[in-house]
């Protein structure tokens, strides 16, 4: 598949490299073609990797992955162009971290809204799926890094888009039983607010290499 | 120990009953002495149970437990009286659910503040510990209801108060290894924002009888 990855940070580079490794053709997009991080990533990731502007990457992708900063995502996707998102699955892995808020960070949107909903409202013909924002980049593409079962979430209004996203998660190594469908795109409020909890748990664990499992009543187990 | 439990909802009644069962003397407090739920609770909970106003309950307790609605907690504790909280451990289990927001609920405070911090600021001589707000009432007092290890969190500025709270959690059946100290009282922002995630996970699980476990790197396990 041809995939456009928007964002040149550690999340975009990690996801892009994994997608190339899995045999996809990946174009990394940034504000301007020729971004230093993007060019370094292309040099390392191999011949299926390329880079360009947000618009170049979105136009290239049959599927588009938003790995820009959540606070800047609607702006980045506006640069990418509505027409280049039309009808496509748009996987949003961003977190709306307020860069002005220091550490621990606050969110720029929270509680009654989410970046994923902002994106879906701004690009109503894109098929937005929120996922992967609840774990650090290395765990996103290698869940076996952690011991035992742990879960990842999908949120979105389009069932087929969630199925396609689930297939990509499975190709990353997430077992189907550990992929939890939270529901429609508004459930991304929960997955994004989770960051406020994650950052405190990160402090207690002393490492970003952790995730959560869901523990249920024994009788309720499937 | 003499414990004042503020709040007559399912959380206050469940925690109060467990504390009586464990041999504590518990006075349940509400806006006005003679509250119907409180009187029913006293009748069922046994001779170590009593009820009264918020002020009566706080004055009675060597330790005070806030199980009022998070949106009304500072008001309830103001009725209880600053002098009756002075120097005491104040365990806050509330969630700031906005009753006006419908379902799924929003929070009345979130992101850059928390009820626990509001309480600590309003009653600087109380020793506030946030805990238990991340699970449903039945799980609070009976963690063995769920299969396998799962975690509970404490947040607070006073180390001795967190130790005393941890002892109470252990008496409820929480193993020491599953009690995670998130840090100072500001970490309650994470534990309270978690409700926005919990409510969505509740929707996916289809039952409130669940909790999370923390999964780490195998090498990092103690």
Contacts between the chains, C-beta under 8 A, distances in Angstrom:
chain1	res1	chain2	res2	distance
A	101	B	112	7.5
A	104	B	186	7.9
A	106	B	111	5.2
A	106	B	112	4.9
A	107	B	111	5.6
A	110	B	110	5.7
A	110	B	111	4.4
A	110	B	193	7.4
A	110	B	196	7.9
A	111	B	106	5.2
A	111	B	107	5.6
A	111	B	110	4.5
A	111	B	111	6.7
A	111	B	196	6.5
A	112	B	101	7.6
A	112	B	106	4.9
A	145	B	217	6.4
A	146	B	215	4.9
A	146	B	216	6.4
A	146	B	217	5.8
A	146	B	218	7.7
A	147	B	215	6.4
A	147	B	216	6.9
A	147	B	217	6.8
A	147	B	218	4.0
A	147	B	221	6.9
A	148	B	215	5.2
A	149	B	215	7.4
A	150	B	215	4.1
A	155	B	200	7.9
A	180	B	201	7.3
A	180	B	204	5.3
A	181	B	204	6.4
A	182	B	200	4.8
A	182	B	201	7.0
A	182	B	203	6.9
A	182	B	204	5.2
A	183	B	200	6.8
A	183	B	203	5.7
A	183	B	204	6.8
A	186	B	104	7.9
A	187	B	200	4.4
A	187	B	203	7.2
A	189	B	196	5.8
A	189	B	200	7.4
A	190	B	196	5.0
A	190	B	197	4.1
A	190	B	198	7.6
A	190	B	199	6.6
A	190	B	200	3.4
A	190	B	201	7.0
A	191	B	197	6.7
A	191	B	200	7.3
A	193	B	110	7.4
A	193	B	193	4.6
A	193	B	194	7.6
A	193	B	196	3.8
A	193	B	197	5.8
A	194	B	193	7.6
A	194	B	194	6.9
A	194	B	196	7.7
A	194	B	197	4.3
A	196	B	110	7.9
A	196	B	111	6.5
A	196	B	189	5.8
A	196	B	190	5.0
A	196	B	193	3.8
A	196	B	194	7.7
A	197	B	190	4.1
A	197	B	191	6.7
A	197	B	193	5.8
A	197	B	194	4.3
A	197	B	197	6.8
A	198	B	190	7.6
A	199	B	190	6.6
A	200	B	155	7.9
A	200	B	182	4.8
A	200	B	183	6.7
A	200	B	187	4.4
A	200	B	189	7.4
A	200	B	190	3.4
A	200	B	191	7.3
A	201	B	180	7.4
A	201	B	182	7.0
A	201	B	190	7.0
A	201	B	214	6.9
A	203	B	182	6.9
A	203	B	183	5.8
A	203	B	187	7.2
A	204	B	180	5.3
A	204	B	181	6.4
A	204	B	182	5.2
A	204	B	183	6.7
A	205	B	214	6.7
A	205	B	216	6.5
A	207	B	216	7.2
A	207	B	217	7.1
A	207	B	220	6.0
A	209	B	216	6.9
A	209	B	217	4.8
A	209	B	220	6.9
A	210	B	214	5.8
A	210	B	215	6.3
A	210	B	216	4.8
A	210	B	217	7.5
A	211	B	214	7.9
A	211	B	215	5.2
A	212	B	212	4.2
A	212	B	213	6.6
A	212	B	214	6.2
A	212	B	215	6.7
A	213	B	212	6.6
A	213	B	213	4.4
A	213	B	214	8.0
A	213	B	215	5.3
A	214	B	201	6.9
A	214	B	205	6.7
A	214	B	210	5.7
A	214	B	211	7.9
A	214	B	212	6.2
A	214	B	213	8.0
A	215	B	146	4.9
A	215	B	147	6.4
A	215	B	148	5.2
A	215	B	149	7.4
A	215	B	150	4.1
A	215	B	210	6.3
A	215	B	211	5.2
A	215	B	212	6.7
A	215	B	213	5.3
A	216	B	146	6.4
A	216	B	147	6.9
A	216	B	205	6.5
A	216	B	207	7.2
A	216	B	209	6.9
A	216	B	210	4.8
A	217	B	145	6.4
A	217	B	146	5.9
A	217	B	147	6.9
A	217	B	207	7.0
A	217	B	209	4.8
A	217	B	210	7.5
A	218	B	146	7.6
A	218	B	147	4.0
A	220	B	207	5.9
A	220	B	209	6.9
A	221	B	147	7.0
